[in-house]
Amino acid sequence: MTNNTPLRLDSLWRGAHVATMKNGRYSVIENAAIGVSGGRIVWIGEAASLPAYQAQKEHDLHGGWITPGLIDCHTHLVFGGNRAGEFEQRLNGVSYQDIAKQGGGIASSVKATRNASEAELIASASRRLKSLMADGVTTVEIKSGYGLSLDSELKMLRVATELGHQFPVTIKRTCLAAHAMPPEFDDKDAYIDFLCESVLPKMVTLGMADAVDAFCEGIAFSTEQVERYFKKAQSLGLPVKIHAEQLSSLGGTRMAASFQALSADHIEFIEETDVKAMAASGTVAVLLPGAFFTLKETQRPPIDLLRQYGVPMAIATDANPGTSPALSLRLMMNMACTLFALTPEEALAGATIHAAKALGMSDTHGSLDVGKVADFVCWDVESPGELSYWLGGNLVKARVHEGKLH
């Protein structure tokens, strides 16, 4: 293109300020314009500096702030039934561990999910997904883990795939088959063998998973068992992530970091050695304040240590039927500020650029820059800090996914 050739755009967006979130900071562009072509950003900057262009569509946003589309990097959005009864039990003093021992917890969701048809799972997950999208989310990670058999795990991941076809949202699928023990197994090592020999190879053959996750905890799987599972995943070319140090310190985070895990999630009980390992491996810390709040936990993640070692902190809903029935990522951003003492800027980075890194998508998503996918939201706010300030409310003026208004 010569200097005299106009910039050819599918769409031009102007009339708002932009928080690009480059390098995890607001990185503001006032009175900005964003040029989009082929679903990607091809120009971004101050509108006054816009070169000659030809655009098929122009959008004047009439004020507000544009940010990258929010990324919910940890959800269990597909499940059968709900566990409102367990919520009531916990409020009457029954612990999460005791509920699990009684056959509740994850086991009850497994039963309901196995019994549900794909159509039923799509219908229920669609309602939850629409709530996230209405709150500014453009990318969602969805985990399996309520099937715990080859057929049921594949069913969950097919549903996740179908949601991505039906809605203007990017879906990343994670195999969390090592979530809990299925009723037909009574030996954890035997179940891990089954996952390594049957489930993971089938997932790869069918192309049904983008990553592998595991729950490393006393009520789930040991560090050694998860390590064996991760070795198999890595040999099959799948990146790993981990639920770790939520209820106790078992060293799962350090172990996962040795596999260059994309993320370690929950991590209330991580220690300095864990944080050092995460920093060295580039593993993202995914904070889940919804579960912390719902379970009435008191041990906060060591935010100052994570800052000290430069570990990126992502924020997610952990949307699930038992411990975080959360359908607003913005509410989680507020909770990350009020419960974990993040700043609003850190919270927004946690739901954009750091969340993208937690999904292995930082080259294409999470910040607004030339060459990246044109996922962004225009908000009816006077400053980006308001996204963590308001508890609820409809703040979305325009939601753009892959360059198209939805």
ChimeraX attribute file (.defattr): number of C-alpha atoms within 10 A of each C-alpha:
attribute: neighborCount
match mode: 1-to-1
recipient: residues
	/A:1	6
	/A:2	6
	/A:3	8
	/A:4	8
	/A:5	11
	/A:6	13
	/A:7	18
	/A:8	16
	/A:9	20
	/A:10	17
	/A:11	20
	/A:12	23
	/A:13	21
	/A:14	22
	/A:15	19
	/A:16	23
	/A:17	26
	/A:18	30
	/A:19	23
	/A:20	24
	/A:21	24
	/A:22	17
	/A:23	11
	/A:24	20
	/A:25	15
	/A:26	20
	/A:27	14
	/A:28	18
	/A:29	18
	/A:30	15
	/A:31	17
	/A:32	22
	/A:33	24
	/A:34	26
	/A:35	26
	/A:36	27
	/A:37	21
	/A:38	14
	/A:39	19
	/A:40	21
	/A:41	23
	/A:42	19
	/A:43	20
	/A:44	22
	/A:45	20
	/A:46	16
	/A:47	18
	/A:48	9
	/A:49	10
	/A:50	15
	/A:51	13
	/A:52	11
	/A:53	12
	/A:54	15
	/A:55	16
	/A:56	10
	/A:57	11
	/A:58	14
	/A:59	13
	/A:60	11
	/A:61	18
	/A:62	12
	/A:63	17
	/A:64	21
	/A:65	26
	/A:66	32
	/A:67	24
	/A:68	31
	/A:69	29
	/A:70	31
	/A:71	34
	/A:72	31
	/A:73	29
	/A:74	27
	/A:75	21
	/A:76	21
	/A:77	28
	/A:78	29
	/A:79	27
	/A:80	25
	/A:81	16
	/A:82	16
	/A:83	19
	/A:84	12
	/A:85	11
	/A:86	20
	/A:87	19
	/A:88	11
	/A:89	14
	/A:90	16
	/A:91	13
	/A:92	9
	/A:93	8
	/A:94	13
	/A:95	14
	/A:96	18
	/A:97	13
	/A:98	12
	/A:99	16
	/A:100	16
	/A:101	12
	/A:102	10
	/A:103	11
	/A:104	19
	/A:105	20
	/A:106	22
	/A:107	22
	/A:108	19
	/A:109	22
	/A:110	25
	/A:111	19
	/A:112	16
	/A:113	26
	/A:114	20
	/A:115	15
	/A:116	17
	/A:117	16
	/A:118	18
	/A:119	10
	/A:120	15
	/A:121	21
	/A:122	22
	/A:123	14
	/A:124	15
	/A:125	19
	/A:126	19
	/A:127	12
	/A:128	17
	/A:129	21
	/A:130	14
	/A:131	15
	/A:132	24
	/A:133	25
	/A:134	17
	/A:135	24
	/A:136	27
	/A:137	29
	/A:138	27
	/A:139	27
	/A:140	26
	/A:141	24
	/A:142	28
	/A:143	30
	/A:144	30
	/A:145	28
	/A:146	28
	/A:147	29
	/A:148	27
	/A:149	21
	/A:150	16
	/A:151	11
	/A:152	22
	/A:153	23
	/A:154	22
	/A:155	22
	/A:156	29
	/A:157	24
	/A:158	18
	/A:159	25
	/A:160	27
	/A:161	18
	/A:162	14
	/A:163	21
	/A:164	16
	/A:165	12
	/A:166	10
	/A:167	15
	/A:168	18
	/A:169	23
	/A:170	18
	/A:171	22
	/A:172	24
	/A:173	23
	/A:174	28
	/A:175	27
	/A:176	26
	/A:177	28
	/A:178	26
	/A:179	24
	/A:180	25
	/A:181	20
	/A:182	20
	/A:183	12
	/A:184	9
	/A:185	11
	/A:186	10
	/A:187	10
	/A:188	17
	/A:189	16
	/A:190	11
	/A:191	21
	/A:192	20
	/A:193	15
	/A:194	16
	/A:195	21
	/A:196	18
	/A:197	13
	/A:198	13
	/A:199	20
	/A:200	22
	/A:201	16
	/A:202	16
	/A:203	20
	/A:204	16
	/A:205	10
	/A:206	9
	/A:207	9
	/A:208	22
	/A:209	25
	/A:210	19
	/A:211	24
	/A:212	26
	/A:213	28
	/A:214	29
	/A:215	25
	/A:216	30
	/A:217	22
	/A:218	14
	/A:219	15
	/A:220	16
	/A:221	21
	/A:222	18
	/A:223	22
	/A:224	14
	/A:225	18
	/A:226	24
	/A:227	19
	/A:228	14
	/A:229	23
	/A:230	25
	/A:231	15
	/A:232	18
	/A:233	21
	/A:234	15
	/A:235	10
	/A:236	14
	/A:237	12
	/A:238	19
	/A:239	22
	/A:240	27
	/A:241	28
	/A:242	27
	/A:243	21
	/A:244	27
	/A:245	25
	/A:246	23
	/A:247	17
	/A:248	15
	/A:249	18
	/A:250	18
	/A:251	20
	/A:252	27
	/A:253	31
	/A:254	24
	/A:255	20
	/A:256	29
	/A:257	26
	/A:258	15
	/A:259	17
	/A:260	20
	/A:261	26
	/A:262	26
	/A:263	33
	/A:264	27
	/A:265	28
	/A:266	25
	/A:267	27
	/A:268	22
	/A:269	19
	/A:270	25
	/A:271	17
	/A:272	12
	/A:273	12
	/A:274	23
	/A:275	25
	/A:276	18
	/A:277	20
	/A:278	29
	/A:279	19
	/A:280	15
	/A:281	19
	/A:282	18
	/A:283	27
	/A:284	29
	/A:285	28
	/A:286	27
	/A:287	28
	/A:288	27
	/A:289	29
	/A:290	28
	/A:291	22
	/A:292	22
	/A:293	15
	/A:294	16
	/A:295	17
	/A:296	11
	/A:297	13
	/A:298	10
	/A:299	13
	/A:300	18
	/A:301	23
	/A:302	16
	/A:303	16
	/A:304	12
	/A:305	15
	/A:306	21
	/A:307	12
	/A:308	11
	/A:309	15
	/A:310	16
	/A:311	22
	/A:312	24
	/A:313	27
	/A:314	31
	/A:315	33
	/A:316	31
	/A:317	29
	/A:318	30
	/A:319	26
	/A:320	23
	/A:321	23
	/A:322	21
	/A:323	21
	/A:324	21
	/A:325	21
	/A:326	23
	/A:327	24
	/A:328	23
	/A:329	28
	/A:330	28
	/A:331	22
	/A:332	27
	/A:333	35
	/A:334	26
	/A:335	23
	/A:336	25
	/A:337	19
	/A:338	15
	/A:339	17
	/A:340	19
	/A:341	15
	/A:342	19
	/A:343	16
	/A:344	21
	/A:345	19
	/A:346	25
	/A:347	26
	/A:348	30
	/A:349	29
	/A:350	33
	/A:351	28
	/A:352	33
	/A:353	31
	/A:354	32
	/A:355	33
	/A:356	25
	/A:357	24
	/A:358	31
	/A:359	27
	/A:360	18
	/A:361	14
	/A:362	16
	/A:363	13
	/A:364	19
	/A:365	28
	/A:366	32
	/A:367	31
	/A:368	29
	/A:369	21
	/A:370	17
	/A:371	16
	/A:372	19
	/A:373	25
	/A:374	29
	/A:375	30
	/A:376	28
	/A:377	26
	/A:378	25
	/A:379	26
	/A:380	21
	/A:381	17
	/A:382	12
	/A:383	14
	/A:384	22
	/A:385	17
	/A:386	16
	/A:387	23
	/A:388	24
	/A:389	16
	/A:390	15
	/A:391	15
	/A:392	14
	/A:393	8
	/A:394	12
	/A:395	18
	/A:396	18
	/A:397	17
	/A:398	16
	/A:399	24
	/A:400	21
	/A:401	21
	/A:402	20
	/A:403	22
	/A:404	16
	/A:405	13
	/A:406	12
